[in-house]
Amino acid sequence: MQRQNQGMAWEIAEINVGDEVSITVTVLKLLDDGRATVSIPSYGFPYSIPAPKKAKPGDELQLTGEVTRIDEDDRKVTVKAGGLVTVDVDAISDWTPVPRKKTVLRDEPD
């Protein structure tokens, strides 16, 4: 089940560790080593990614990664996308929950 953000914030209570999320980033500058510096919404640090072919400054790209931490009080999510990036839940542009097994927890007689 894949969900698209339709201009509204995700319900942070629905997002779980291990889910896959995407963040829309903007290319700021292409570097000589085949990387691009990008701007990540609500992330106040420099970040670079491998530059896709034909990328140019101003292009919007999808940075996809796995959720590693959720802070419901501050409405922030940490995503492992190369390195760890902590962003506001509103910065998530796409979200795919990971299928989970429902396990019944009960004691079995010996």
C-alpha positions in Angstrom: 0.0 0.0 0.0 1.6 3.2 -1.1 0.3 6.6 0.0 0.7 10.0 -1.6 0.7 13.2 0.3 -2.2 15.2 -1.0 -1.2 18.6 0.5 -1.9 17.4 4.0 0.4 16.3 6.7 0.9 12.6 7.4 -0.5 11.2 10.6 2.7 10.5 12.4 1.1 7.8 14.5 0.6 5.7 11.3 4.3 5.8 10.3 6.5 3.1 11.8 10.2 2.3 12.0 11.1 0.3 8.9 8.6 2.1 6.6 9.9 3.5 3.4 9.5 7.3 2.8 10.5 9.7 0.2 11.4 13.4 0.6 11.5 15.8 -2.3 14.9 17.6 -2.4 16.1 20.4 -4.7 19.5 20.3 -6.4 21.5 23.4 -5.4 24.8 22.7 -7.1 26.6 20.0 -9.1 30.0 19.0 -7.7 33.0 17.9 -9.7 33.1 14.4 -8.2 29.7 13.4 -9.7 27.7 14.4 -6.6 25.1 17.1 -6.1 24.4 19.3 -3.1 20.7 19.3 -2.3 18.3 21.3 -0.1 16.2 19.1 2.1 13.0 20.7 3.6 13.3 21.3 7.4 16.9 19.9 7.5 19.3 22.7 8.2 22.6 21.0 7.2 24.4 20.5 3.9 23.7 17.2 2.2 25.0 15.6 -1.0 23.8 12.7 -3.1 25.1 11.0 -6.2 24.0 13.2 -9.1 21.6 11.6 -11.6 22.5 12.0 -15.2 21.2 15.2 -16.7 20.5 16.8 -13.3 20.9 20.5 -13.0 20.5 23.1 -10.3 16.8 23.7 -9.5 15.7 20.1 -10.3 13.6 18.3 -7.8 14.5 14.7 -6.9 13.2 12.1 -4.6 15.4 11.0 -1.7 14.1 7.6 -0.5 15.0 5.8 2.7 13.9 3.8 5.7 12.5 5.3 8.8 14.8 4.6 11.7 13.4 6.9 14.4 10.1 8.7 15.1 9.6 11.6 17.5 5.9 12.1 17.8 6.2 15.1 20.2 8.3 17.2 17.8 6.6 15.6 14.7 10.1 14.6 13.3 11.2 11.5 11.5 14.7 10.2 11.0 15.4 8.6 7.6 18.3 6.5 6.6 19.0 7.7 3.1 22.7 7.3 2.7 23.3 9.1 6.0 20.7 9.8 8.7 18.4 12.8 8.0 15.9 14.1 10.5 13.0 16.1 9.0 9.5 17.3 9.9 6.8 14.8 9.0 5.4 17.4 6.6 8.6 17.0 4.4 7.6 13.5 3.5 6.2 13.4 0.0 5.6 9.6 -0.3 5.2 6.8 2.2 5.1 3.0 1.8 4.3 1.0 5.0 6.2 -2.2 5.4 4.0 -5.3 5.6 4.0 -6.6 9.1 3.1 -10.0 10.4 0.4 -10.1 13.1 1.7 -12.3 15.9 -0.5 -13.6 18.6 1.4 -13.5 21.9 0.2 -16.2 24.2 1.8 -18.9 26.3 1.6 -22.4 25.1 1.5 -25.4 27.5 4.6 -27.5 27.7 
